[in-house]
Amino acid sequence: MNTQNSFKGAFTALVTPMIDGRIAYEELEALVERQIEAGIDGLIPVGTTGESPTLDMPEHVEVVKRVVKAARGRVPVIAGAGANCTDEALHLTREADNVGADAMLHVTPYYNKPSQEGMYRHFGAVAQATKKPIVLYSIPGRAVVEMSVGTIVRLVDNFPNITTIKESGGKVCRASQIIDALGERIGILSGEDDHTIPYMSVGAQGVISVASNLIPELVADMVHAALRGDFLTAQAMHKRLYPIFRDLFVEPNPVPVKYAMMKRGIISSDSVRLPLCEMGEANRAVVEAAMAKAGC
């Protein structure tokens, strides 16, 4: 397996639009169209940004189904299917496969803190549940545990449909470590908007972005410039957009991005489900200032 089979470009970790806590499916379908028209390279429904922790199982599958249908094969749909229960992850993988997702995103199991051997067995089971590509997702800030480079190597060695990793460890050296160990046998996508260009400068292939819910054209243009090797343009865009990248996380994701999208008229409500709640007044001003500074 090599990066010819991995994902590259700008991918949006889609929000799940809600009105009074209920999923607004028509707005979700409109978001898909807007993203594709803006030049985004792929869509990730029901990740953390899509509020997967508070969607029930039928809702989770329905969101994937609706996004697949709306995308109509124009861009790949990588369904969030991760869980800290392997049986649940297997079920979500099979359901996403059945409704037509092109690949599945699987986060390191959170809260129960598995060992590296436990993670290896978990992701191995997931990879065997489908023939479609698996995108690993390491995010120690949320999951507590971090997948070691050695575990990534073992997984790539033994499961050919593990093609990509979403890396959210907050350290650019992680991308270099993975590339040093695996070369072109796995693709790397930044899981943090503010690390996209630093990661790509050492060999990553793109980003799974939160900010692109709000500014898909600009994130896509920045990533595509870096893929062309035009890092002067990419760096200039990173500098312009950095306030957005930073301040969309002033409160837990996706609360700020939903607020920003509502302010821009992209969605009709910034509704989220408990235990998330609407953003405080002071932080609304922070997000609005960042949007103004970036000209967004």
N, C-alpha and C positions, 0 to 999 in steps of 0.2 A: 504494500500500500504506500502511495506517495501523495504529495500535495496536489497532483493532478486530479485526485479523487476526493480531495477535501474541499471545504467551502472557503471562498475568498470574496472580499468586498465589504459592503456596508449592509448589515442585517439589523432589522428593528425588532427589539423585544417589545412586542405590542402591549399597550395597555388594554384592559377590558373595560370599555365604556359602561357606566352604570348610571341609572337614574333612580334615586331613592333606594340604592342598594340592589336594584334589579338590573340584570344585564341588558344593555341596549343593543340588541343584535343588529338592527339596521345601521346604527352608528358604527359598529364594529366593521360591517361590510363596507361602509363608506371609507373608513380608515384604510382598509386594504387597498381600495382603488387609489386613494390619494398617495399612499406609499409607493405603489408601483409606478404611477405617473411621474413621481418625483425622482425615479431612478434608483430606488433601493434594490439591493440584490437578493434579498430574501427576508422572510418574516418568521418570527418566533412567537407564537401564541402560547398563553398559559405558562410562562415562566413566572418568576417572582414579580416582575413588572406587571404581568397580567393577573396578579393576585391569586395565583394558584393555591396558596394556603387556605383561602377562604371560599373557594369554589367547591361545590360538592362534585362527586364523580360524574353524574350525568351532565352537569354544566360544563365541566372540564372537557369532556369529549365533544359536546355540542359546539363549544367555541372552536376547537380544532376543526371540526367538520365544516363550520361556517367559513372559516378562513380559507380552508382548502378549496371550497366551492367558489368563493369570491376571487381567489387568486387565479383560478382556471389554468393552472400549469405555467403561468407566465414567469413566476419566480418560485424557488423552492420554499416549502413550508416545513420548518423544523419545529416539531411540537415539543413543548415542555412535557416531560413524562417522569421526572425525577421524584423520588420519595425516600424517606428514611426507613421504609419497610420494603424489602426486596419484592415480596409478593405484590404489593401495590404498584411498584415500579414496573413489574412485568405486566400487570393488568393494563396499566396506562400505555405501555409500549404497544401491546397487541391492539388495543382500541385505536390508538393513533394510526397504526399501520392499517387497520381495517377501514378507517374513514379517509385514507388517501394521503396522509402526511408523507413527505419525502424523506424525512430523517427525524430523529428524536434527540432531544437535549436531556442529559442526565447529570444532575448535581450530586456532589459527594453527600452521602447520607448525613443528615444533621442531627444534632442533639444526642443521639446514642453513641457518637464518637467511636466508630469502628476502627480497628487496626488496619494497617496497610494490607494485610492478608484478607481481612474482611472486605475491604473496598475492592480488592482484586476479584474476589469471588462474586461480589455484588454486581460489578460492571460486566464480569464475564457472563453471568446469568442473563443480564439484560441484552448483551450482544448476541447471545444465542437465541433470544426470543424473536428476532427479526433478521431479515436479510438486508434491511435498509441501513444506511449509515447511522452511526452513533456519534454524537458530539459530547465529549466529556466536559464537565464543568467543575472547576476547582475554585472555591470561594471561602477561604478559611474565616473571613470576617463574619460570615453568617453561619457557616456549618461547623466552625471550631476546628475541625480537622482539615489538613491539607494533604492532597494526594502527592506522594513523593514522585520524583522523576523516575526512580526505579520501578514504581508501580505502573506509571504510564508506559514505560518501555515494555514491561511484561504484558500489559494489555495489548499493545500494538503488535507485539511478537506473536500473540496467540489468537487474536480476534481481528480478522482482516476488515471487518466493517466498522471498526473504530478508526475514524479518519481525521478527526479534528478535536481540538480542546479549546474551550472558552476559559481563558486564564484571568482570574480576578484576584490574584494574590497581592497586588499592589507593589510588585517589585519587577522592574524591567529585566533584572538578571534572570528571572524565572524563564522568560522567553528564550534567552540565550542558553540557559541550562538545558531546556528541552530540545532546542535545535542542535546543541552540541551532542546530545545523546542520541537523537533520532534523525537528524538531518531533514530530508524531505519526506520522511515516512509518516509524518503527521503535520497537519496544518494548525496554525495557532491564530485564534481571534481574541483580541482584547475584550475583556468583559467590563471595562471601565472607559468611559468616553475620554477622560483626561489622559489616559495612557495609550490611546490609539496610535498617535504618531510616534511617541517613543518606542512602543512595541514594534511598529512597522519598520522603524529605522534599523532594527536589528534582525528583521526577517519574518515578522508576523504578517498575516495576509489580510487583516481587516479588523472589524469590530462587530460585536453584538451590542447595539447602542440603545440607550434610553432616550437620549436627547433627540434622536431622529424621529421619535413620535411627534415632536414639535417642529423640527427643522430638517426634514428628510433630504431636501435638495442639497443643503449645505453640508450635512454629514457625508452624503454620497459623493459630492464633489471633492471634499477633502480626502476621503479614502481613495477615490479613483486617481487623484493626483499622486498620492503616495505610491499606489500600485504602478503608475507610469514611471516612477522614479523621480518625479518632480517634487522634491521635498521642500524647495523654497516656497512653492505655492501652498503645499500642505502645512508647512510650519506657520505661514502667515494666517491661514484659516484657523489653525489650532489656537493661535494667539487671540484672534478675534472672538472665537467661540468659547474660550476657556471660562469666562464668567458663567456661561450657561452650564457647561460641563460641571463646574464646581457647585453652583447654587441649586441645581436640580436635586441635590442631595442634602439640602439644609434640614430637611425632615425625612423620615423614612420613605423610600421609594415604594409606590409611585405617587405619593401624595403631591409633591411639588410639580411633577410633570403634568399631572392631571389638572392642577390649578392653572398652569401656564397654557395648556391646550384649551381650557375653557375660556381663558382671557382672550385667546386668539380666535375663538369661535370655531375651533376644530371639533370639539365635543360640547354638548349642551350642559354638562354637569361635571363637577369634580368629585362626585360621590364615590366613596370607598366603603369597604365593609370593616366593621370592628374586628380586631382591636385597632385597626388604623382609623383615623378620624381626620376631619378637615384641618387644613393648615392654620396656624395661629396668625394673627394680624401682622405682627412684626415680620414674620418670615414671608408673608405674602409680598410685603414691600421689598424684601431682599430679592425675591425671584423676579419681580417686576423691574427692579433696577438692573439686574443681570440681563434681562431681555432687552432693555433699552440700550445698555452699554454695548451689547453685541449687535445691535440693530435688527433685533428679531421681534 
